[in-house]
Amino acid sequence: MFTDSPYDVLGLEVGASDADIRAAYHRAMRSAQGDRDLRDRISRANKALRRPAGRHEADLLTPLPVRLPPDGGGAALLAEARQRMAEVSPLFPDPASLGVRPD
């Protein structure tokens, strides 16, 4: 599990290409000379985004943008949130299977 999004650590947006990830990794490593903890975070972020499973997890865990897009009410943002929830919902067990009753 990530404390920071790997995209945030490398200064990228969700959907960045492999070339963008590679360039951001090298740029971040050069700027983090002497800071071992930061270099470790950068390395973990790079490894996560280079693997398909890690990248998918990072995509799901990266928060949605705070500002609403200028489409007159955030319909695109709402559609993206619904799509992400549809991808994540199979990961959660059904509350009824856990013996949880609605109040």
Phi and psi in radians as a Rosetta constraint file:
Dihedral C 1 N 2 CA 2 C 2 CIRCULARHARMONIC -1.701 0.35
Dihedral N 2 CA 2 C 2 N 3 CIRCULARHARMONIC 2.459 0.35
Dihedral C 2 N 3 CA 3 C 3 CIRCULARHARMONIC -1.495 0.35
Dihedral N 3 CA 3 C 3 N 4 CIRCULARHARMONIC -0.677 0.35
Dihedral C 3 N 4 CA 4 C 4 CIRCULARHARMONIC -2.025 0.35
Dihedral N 4 CA 4 C 4 N 5 CIRCULARHARMONIC 2.624 0.35
Dihedral C 4 N 5 CA 5 C 5 CIRCULARHARMONIC -1.172 0.35
Dihedral N 5 CA 5 C 5 N 6 CIRCULARHARMONIC 2.387 0.35
Dihedral C 5 N 6 CA 6 C 6 CIRCULARHARMONIC -1.008 0.35
Dihedral N 6 CA 6 C 6 N 7 CIRCULARHARMONIC -0.534 0.35
Dihedral C 6 N 7 CA 7 C 7 CIRCULARHARMONIC -1.136 0.35
Dihedral N 7 CA 7 C 7 N 8 CIRCULARHARMONIC -0.703 0.35
Dihedral C 7 N 8 CA 8 C 8 CIRCULARHARMONIC -1.165 0.35
Dihedral N 8 CA 8 C 8 N 9 CIRCULARHARMONIC -0.707 0.35
Dihedral C 8 N 9 CA 9 C 9 CIRCULARHARMONIC -1.068 0.35
Dihedral N 9 CA 9 C 9 N 10 CIRCULARHARMONIC -0.710 0.35
Dihedral C 9 N 10 CA 10 C 10 CIRCULARHARMONIC -1.588 0.35
Dihedral N 10 CA 10 C 10 N 11 CIRCULARHARMONIC -0.064 0.35
Dihedral C 10 N 11 CA 11 C 11 CIRCULARHARMONIC 1.271 0.35
Dihedral N 11 CA 11 C 11 N 12 CIRCULARHARMONIC 0.657 0.35
Dihedral C 11 N 12 CA 12 C 12 CIRCULARHARMONIC -2.057 0.35
Dihedral N 12 CA 12 C 12 N 13 CIRCULARHARMONIC 2.909 0.35
Dihedral C 12 N 13 CA 13 C 13 CIRCULARHARMONIC -1.795 0.35
Dihedral N 13 CA 13 C 13 N 14 CIRCULARHARMONIC 2.740 0.35
Dihedral C 13 N 14 CA 14 C 14 CIRCULARHARMONIC -1.029 0.35
Dihedral N 14 CA 14 C 14 N 15 CIRCULARHARMONIC 2.366 0.35
Dihedral C 14 N 15 CA 15 C 15 CIRCULARHARMONIC 1.662 0.35
Dihedral N 15 CA 15 C 15 N 16 CIRCULARHARMONIC 0.161 0.35
Dihedral C 15 N 16 CA 16 C 16 CIRCULARHARMONIC -1.120 0.35
Dihedral N 16 CA 16 C 16 N 17 CIRCULARHARMONIC 2.574 0.35
Dihedral C 16 N 17 CA 17 C 17 CIRCULARHARMONIC -1.340 0.35
Dihedral N 17 CA 17 C 17 N 18 CIRCULARHARMONIC 2.915 0.35
Dihedral C 17 N 18 CA 18 C 18 CIRCULARHARMONIC -1.067 0.35
Dihedral N 18 CA 18 C 18 N 19 CIRCULARHARMONIC -0.667 0.35
Dihedral C 18 N 19 CA 19 C 19 CIRCULARHARMONIC -1.136 0.35
Dihedral N 19 CA 19 C 19 N 20 CIRCULARHARMONIC -0.687 0.35
Dihedral C 19 N 20 CA 20 C 20 CIRCULARHARMONIC -1.127 0.35
Dihedral N 20 CA 20 C 20 N 21 CIRCULARHARMONIC -0.710 0.35
Dihedral C 20 N 21 CA 21 C 21 CIRCULARHARMONIC -1.115 0.35
Dihedral N 21 CA 21 C 21 N 22 CIRCULARHARMONIC -0.788 0.35
Dihedral C 21 N 22 CA 22 C 22 CIRCULARHARMONIC -1.082 0.35
Dihedral N 22 CA 22 C 22 N 23 CIRCULARHARMONIC -0.789 0.35
Dihedral C 22 N 23 CA 23 C 23 CIRCULARHARMONIC -1.143 0.35
Dihedral N 23 CA 23 C 23 N 24 CIRCULARHARMONIC -0.739 0.35
Dihedral C 23 N 24 CA 24 C 24 CIRCULARHARMONIC -1.133 0.35
Dihedral N 24 CA 24 C 24 N 25 CIRCULARHARMONIC -0.654 0.35
Dihedral C 24 N 25 CA 25 C 25 CIRCULARHARMONIC -1.082 0.35
Dihedral N 25 CA 25 C 25 N 26 CIRCULARHARMONIC -0.859 0.35
Dihedral C 25 N 26 CA 26 C 26 CIRCULARHARMONIC -1.130 0.35
Dihedral N 26 CA 26 C 26 N 27 CIRCULARHARMONIC -0.701 0.35
Dihedral C 26 N 27 CA 27 C 27 CIRCULARHARMONIC -1.112 0.35
Dihedral N 27 CA 27 C 27 N 28 CIRCULARHARMONIC -0.758 0.35
Dihedral C 27 N 28 CA 28 C 28 CIRCULARHARMONIC -1.190 0.35
Dihedral N 28 CA 28 C 28 N 29 CIRCULARHARMONIC -0.675 0.35
Dihedral C 28 N 29 CA 29 C 29 CIRCULARHARMONIC -1.154 0.35
Dihedral N 29 CA 29 C 29 N 30 CIRCULARHARMONIC -0.646 0.35
Dihedral C 29 N 30 CA 30 C 30 CIRCULARHARMONIC -1.143 0.35
Dihedral N 30 CA 30 C 30 N 31 CIRCULARHARMONIC -0.673 0.35
Dihedral C 30 N 31 CA 31 C 31 CIRCULARHARMONIC -1.354 0.35
Dihedral N 31 CA 31 C 31 N 32 CIRCULARHARMONIC -0.257 0.35
Dihedral C 31 N 32 CA 32 C 32 CIRCULARHARMONIC -1.794 0.35
Dihedral N 32 CA 32 C 32 N 33 CIRCULARHARMONIC 0.441 0.35
Dihedral C 32 N 33 CA 33 C 33 CIRCULARHARMONIC -1.005 0.35
Dihedral N 33 CA 33 C 33 N 34 CIRCULARHARMONIC 2.226 0.35
Dihedral C 33 N 34 CA 34 C 34 CIRCULARHARMONIC 1.551 0.35
Dihedral N 34 CA 34 C 34 N 35 CIRCULARHARMONIC -0.206 0.35
Dihedral C 34 N 35 CA 35 C 35 CIRCULARHARMONIC -1.819 0.35
Dihedral N 35 CA 35 C 35 N 36 CIRCULARHARMONIC 1.634 0.35
Dihedral C 35 N 36 CA 36 C 36 CIRCULARHARMONIC -1.090 0.35
Dihedral N 36 CA 36 C 36 N 37 CIRCULARHARMONIC -0.729 0.35
Dihedral C 36 N 37 CA 37 C 37 CIRCULARHARMONIC -1.105 0.35
Dihedral N 37 CA 37 C 37 N 38 CIRCULARHARMONIC -0.762 0.35
Dihedral C 37 N 38 CA 38 C 38 CIRCULARHARMONIC -1.155 0.35
Dihedral N 38 CA 38 C 38 N 39 CIRCULARHARMONIC -0.689 0.35
Dihedral C 38 N 39 CA 39 C 39 CIRCULARHARMONIC -1.116 0.35
Dihedral N 39 CA 39 C 39 N 40 CIRCULARHARMONIC -0.634 0.35
Dihedral C 39 N 40 CA 40 C 40 CIRCULARHARMONIC -1.147 0.35
Dihedral N 40 CA 40 C 40 N 41 CIRCULARHARMONIC -0.740 0.35
Dihedral C 40 N 41 CA 41 C 41 CIRCULARHARMONIC -1.099 0.35
Dihedral N 41 CA 41 C 41 N 42 CIRCULARHARMONIC -0.714 0.35
Dihedral C 41 N 42 CA 42 C 42 CIRCULARHARMONIC -1.130 0.35
Dihedral N 42 CA 42 C 42 N 43 CIRCULARHARMONIC -0.737 0.35
Dihedral C 42 N 43 CA 43 C 43 CIRCULARHARMONIC -1.111 0.35
Dihedral N 43 CA 43 C 43 N 44 CIRCULARHARMONIC -0.758 0.35
Dihedral C 43 N 44 CA 44 C 44 CIRCULARHARMONIC -1.108 0.35
Dihedral N 44 CA 44 C 44 N 45 CIRCULARHARMONIC -0.704 0.35
Dihedral C 44 N 45 CA 45 C 45 CIRCULARHARMONIC -1.118 0.35
Dihedral N 45 CA 45 C 45 N 46 CIRCULARHARMONIC -0.750 0.35
Dihedral C 45 N 46 CA 46 C 46 CIRCULARHARMONIC -1.096 0.35
Dihedral N 46 CA 46 C 46 N 47 CIRCULARHARMONIC -0.794 0.35
Dihedral C 46 N 47 CA 47 C 47 CIRCULARHARMONIC -1.089 0.35
Dihedral N 47 CA 47 C 47 N 48 CIRCULARHARMONIC -0.678 0.35
Dihedral C 47 N 48 CA 48 C 48 CIRCULARHARMONIC -1.135 0.35
Dihedral N 48 CA 48 C 48 N 49 CIRCULARHARMONIC -0.735 0.35
Dihedral C 48 N 49 CA 49 C 49 CIRCULARHARMONIC -1.380 0.35
Dihedral N 49 CA 49 C 49 N 50 CIRCULARHARMONIC -0.313 0.35
Dihedral C 49 N 50 CA 50 C 50 CIRCULARHARMONIC -1.429 0.35
Dihedral N 50 CA 50 C 50 N 51 CIRCULARHARMONIC -0.401 0.35
Dihedral C 50 N 51 CA 51 C 51 CIRCULARHARMONIC -1.614 0.35
Dihedral N 51 CA 51 C 51 N 52 CIRCULARHARMONIC 2.410 0.35
Dihedral C 51 N 52 CA 52 C 52 CIRCULARHARMONIC -1.028 0.35
Dihedral N 52 CA 52 C 52 N 53 CIRCULARHARMONIC -0.739 0.35
Dihedral C 52 N 53 CA 53 C 53 CIRCULARHARMONIC -1.169 0.35
Dihedral N 53 CA 53 C 53 N 54 CIRCULARHARMONIC -0.724 0.35
Dihedral C 53 N 54 CA 54 C 54 CIRCULARHARMONIC -1.148 0.35
Dihedral N 54 CA 54 C 54 N 55 CIRCULARHARMONIC -0.661 0.35
Dihedral C 54 N 55 CA 55 C 55 CIRCULARHARMONIC -1.175 0.35
Dihedral N 55 CA 55 C 55 N 56 CIRCULARHARMONIC -0.707 0.35
Dihedral C 55 N 56 CA 56 C 56 CIRCULARHARMONIC -1.089 0.35
Dihedral N 56 CA 56 C 56 N 57 CIRCULARHARMONIC -0.760 0.35
Dihedral C 56 N 57 CA 57 C 57 CIRCULARHARMONIC -1.096 0.35
Dihedral N 57 CA 57 C 57 N 58 CIRCULARHARMONIC -0.741 0.35
Dihedral C 57 N 58 CA 58 C 58 CIRCULARHARMONIC -1.127 0.35
Dihedral N 58 CA 58 C 58 N 59 CIRCULARHARMONIC -0.660 0.35
Dihedral C 58 N 59 CA 59 C 59 CIRCULARHARMONIC -1.072 0.35
Dihedral N 59 CA 59 C 59 N 60 CIRCULARHARMONIC -0.720 0.35
Dihedral C 59 N 60 CA 60 C 60 CIRCULARHARMONIC -1.251 0.35
Dihedral N 60 CA 60 C 60 N 61 CIRCULARHARMONIC -0.577 0.35
Dihedral C 60 N 61 CA 61 C 61 CIRCULARHARMONIC -1.564 0.35
Dihedral N 61 CA 61 C 61 N 62 CIRCULARHARMONIC -0.191 0.35
Dihedral C 61 N 62 CA 62 C 62 CIRCULARHARMONIC -1.304 0.35
Dihedral N 62 CA 62 C 62 N 63 CIRCULARHARMONIC 2.210 0.35
Dihedral C 62 N 63 CA 63 C 63 CIRCULARHARMONIC -1.113 0.35
Dihedral N 63 CA 63 C 63 N 64 CIRCULARHARMONIC 2.648 0.35
Dihedral C 63 N 64 CA 64 C 64 CIRCULARHARMONIC -1.228 0.35
Dihedral N 64 CA 64 C 64 N 65 CIRCULARHARMONIC 2.709 0.35
Dihedral C 64 N 65 CA 65 C 65 CIRCULARHARMONIC -1.064 0.35
Dihedral N 65 CA 65 C 65 N 66 CIRCULARHARMONIC 2.553 0.35
Dihedral C 65 N 66 CA 66 C 66 CIRCULARHARMONIC -1.346 0.35
Dihedral N 66 CA 66 C 66 N 67 CIRCULARHARMONIC -0.694 0.35
Dihedral C 66 N 67 CA 67 C 67 CIRCULARHARMONIC -1.356 0.35
Dihedral N 67 CA 67 C 67 N 68 CIRCULARHARMONIC 2.466 0.35
Dihedral C 67 N 68 CA 68 C 68 CIRCULARHARMONIC -1.384 0.35
Dihedral N 68 CA 68 C 68 N 69 CIRCULARHARMONIC 2.426 0.35
Dihedral C 68 N 69 CA 69 C 69 CIRCULARHARMONIC -1.208 0.35
Dihedral N 69 CA 69 C 69 N 70 CIRCULARHARMONIC 2.743 0.35
Dihedral C 69 N 70 CA 70 C 70 CIRCULARHARMONIC -1.398 0.35
Dihedral N 70 CA 70 C 70 N 71 CIRCULARHARMONIC 0.940 0.35
Dihedral C 70 N 71 CA 71 C 71 CIRCULARHARMONIC -1.892 0.35
Dihedral N 71 CA 71 C 71 N 72 CIRCULARHARMONIC 0.310 0.35
Dihedral C 71 N 72 CA 72 C 72 CIRCULARHARMONIC 1.435 0.35
Dihedral N 72 CA 72 C 72 N 73 CIRCULARHARMONIC 0.665 0.35
Dihedral C 72 N 73 CA 73 C 73 CIRCULARHARMONIC 2.378 0.35
Dihedral N 73 CA 73 C 73 N 74 CIRCULARHARMONIC 0.025 0.35
Dihedral C 73 N 74 CA 74 C 74 CIRCULARHARMONIC 1.350 0.35
Dihedral N 74 CA 74 C 74 N 75 CIRCULARHARMONIC 0.519 0.35
Dihedral C 74 N 75 CA 75 C 75 CIRCULARHARMONIC -1.080 0.35
Dihedral N 75 CA 75 C 75 N 76 CIRCULARHARMONIC -0.669 0.35
Dihedral C 75 N 76 CA 76 C 76 CIRCULARHARMONIC -1.166 0.35
Dihedral N 76 CA 76 C 76 N 77 CIRCULARHARMONIC -0.691 0.35
Dihedral C 76 N 77 CA 77 C 77 CIRCULARHARMONIC -1.129 0.35
Dihedral N 77 CA 77 C 77 N 78 CIRCULARHARMONIC -0.743 0.35
Dihedral C 77 N 78 CA 78 C 78 CIRCULARHARMONIC -1.123 0.35
Dihedral N 78 CA 78 C 78 N 79 CIRCULARHARMONIC -0.712 0.35
Dihedral C 78 N 79 CA 79 C 79 CIRCULARHARMONIC -1.115 0.35
Dihedral N 79 CA 79 C 79 N 80 CIRCULARHARMONIC -0.700 0.35
Dihedral C 79 N 80 CA 80 C 80 CIRCULARHARMONIC -1.155 0.35
Dihedral N 80 CA 80 C 80 N 81 CIRCULARHARMONIC -0.719 0.35
Dihedral C 80 N 81 CA 81 C 81 CIRCULARHARMONIC -1.098 0.35
Dihedral N 81 CA 81 C 81 N 82 CIRCULARHARMONIC -0.724 0.35
Dihedral C 81 N 82 CA 82 C 82 CIRCULARHARMONIC -1.127 0.35
Dihedral N 82 CA 82 C 82 N 83 CIRCULARHARMONIC -0.687 0.35
Dihedral C 82 N 83 CA 83 C 83 CIRCULARHARMONIC -1.124 0.35
Dihedral N 83 CA 83 C 83 N 84 CIRCULARHARMONIC -0.764 0.35
Dihedral C 83 N 84 CA 84 C 84 CIRCULARHARMONIC -1.115 0.35
Dihedral N 84 CA 84 C 84 N 85 CIRCULARHARMONIC -0.706 0.35
Dihedral C 84 N 85 CA 85 C 85 CIRCULARHARMONIC -1.133 0.35
Dihedral N 85 CA 85 C 85 N 86 CIRCULARHARMONIC -0.636 0.35
Dihedral C 85 N 86 CA 86 C 86 CIRCULARHARMONIC -1.144 0.35
Dihedral N 86 CA 86 C 86 N 87 CIRCULARHARMONIC -0.588 0.35
Dihedral C 86 N 87 CA 87 C 87 CIRCULARHARMONIC -1.272 0.35
Dihedral N 87 CA 87 C 87 N 88 CIRCULARHARMONIC -0.611 0.35
Dihedral C 87 N 88 CA 88 C 88 CIRCULARHARMONIC -1.532 0.35
Dihedral N 88 CA 88 C 88 N 89 CIRCULARHARMONIC -0.534 0.35
Dihedral C 88 N 89 CA 89 C 89 CIRCULARHARMONIC -0.993 0.35
Dihedral N 89 CA 89 C 89 N 90 CIRCULARHARMONIC -0.594 0.35
Dihedral C 89 N 90 CA 90 C 90 CIRCULARHARMONIC -1.121 0.35
Dihedral N 90 CA 90 C 90 N 91 CIRCULARHARMONIC -0.294 0.35
Dihedral C 90 N 91 CA 91 C 91 CIRCULARHARMONIC -1.324 0.35
Dihedral N 91 CA 91 C 91 N 92 CIRCULARHARMONIC -0.360 0.35
Dihedral C 91 N 92 CA 92 C 92 CIRCULARHARMONIC -1.665 0.35
Dihedral N 92 CA 92 C 92 N 93 CIRCULARHARMONIC 2.381 0.35
Dihedral C 92 N 93 CA 93 C 93 CIRCULARHARMONIC -1.253 0.35
Dihedral N 93 CA 93 C 93 N 94 CIRCULARHARMONIC 2.729 0.35
Dihedral C 93 N 94 CA 94 C 94 CIRCULARHARMONIC -1.213 0.35
Dihedral N 94 CA 94 C 94 N 95 CIRCULARHARMONIC 2.237 0.35
Dihedral C 94 N 95 CA 95 C 95 CIRCULARHARMONIC -0.995 0.35
Dihedral N 95 CA 95 C 95 N 96 CIRCULARHARMONIC -0.562 0.35
Dihedral C 95 N 96 CA 96 C 96 CIRCULARHARMONIC -1.121 0.35
Dihedral N 96 CA 96 C 96 N 97 CIRCULARHARMONIC -0.571 0.35
Dihedral C 96 N 97 CA 97 C 97 CIRCULARHARMONIC -1.230 0.35
Dihedral N 97 CA 97 C 97 N 98 CIRCULARHARMONIC -0.308 0.35
Dihedral C 97 N 98 CA 98 C 98 CIRCULARHARMONIC -1.656 0.35
Dihedral N 98 CA 98 C 98 N 99 CIRCULARHARMONIC 0.007 0.35
Dihedral C 98 N 99 CA 99 C 99 CIRCULARHARMONIC 1.433 0.35
Dihedral N 99 CA 99 C 99 N 100 CIRCULARHARMONIC 0.292 0.35
Dihedral C 99 N 100 CA 100 C 100 CIRCULARHARMONIC -1.511 0.35
Dihedral N 100 CA 100 C 100 N 101 CIRCULARHARMONIC 2.235 0.35
Dihedral C 100 N 101 CA 101 C 101 CIRCULARHARMONIC -1.861 0.35
Dihedral N 101 CA 101 C 101 N 102 CIRCULARHARMONIC 2.481 0.35
Dihedral C 101 N 102 CA 102 C 102 CIRCULARHARMONIC -1.168 0.35
Dihedral N 102 CA 102 C 102 N 103 CIRCULARHARMONIC 2.557 0.35
